């Protein structure tokens, strides 16, 4: 497609899904109280990465002892109890086409709004939101708009919690 900026391979998607599920499992093992996980895909454009990750994680979690065999070997994951919530976030500055698809939904907000809404600081901003106190945040960043660097925003947000970020691309 002419409006595609990145093509996701099955091997890449399953490798990333496996990595994320393993990180969640490792974190849950170190905690006496496993947390619900929110994965934000910030700079998500049209949200296809979120869509493919959700499908891959669902497929990997179907089996108690899942593995994916790609061209460079296989990846095995330790199953977790619940599929993470995966949210595509984009500020719309790239004007990526948003498709009318019930499976791909992109929340339009800035990186700061997203981190305040879903990040570890949210309980200071929304103190009555008791339910969110036991969540873990993982941040993926595929595309930062030209001339912008959100790294400082990610670091500032993560000073308040032991959450994780991954920058791609």
Secondary structure, DSSP 8 states (H G I E B T S, - for coil): -TT-S----HHHHHHHHHHHHHHHHHHHHT-SS--EEEEEEET-TTSHHHHHHHHHHHHHHTSTT-EEEETTEEEE----SS--EEEEEE-STT------BTTB-EEE--HHHHHHHHSTTHHHHSTT-GGGGGEEEEEEE----TT---HHHHHHHHTTS--EEEE--
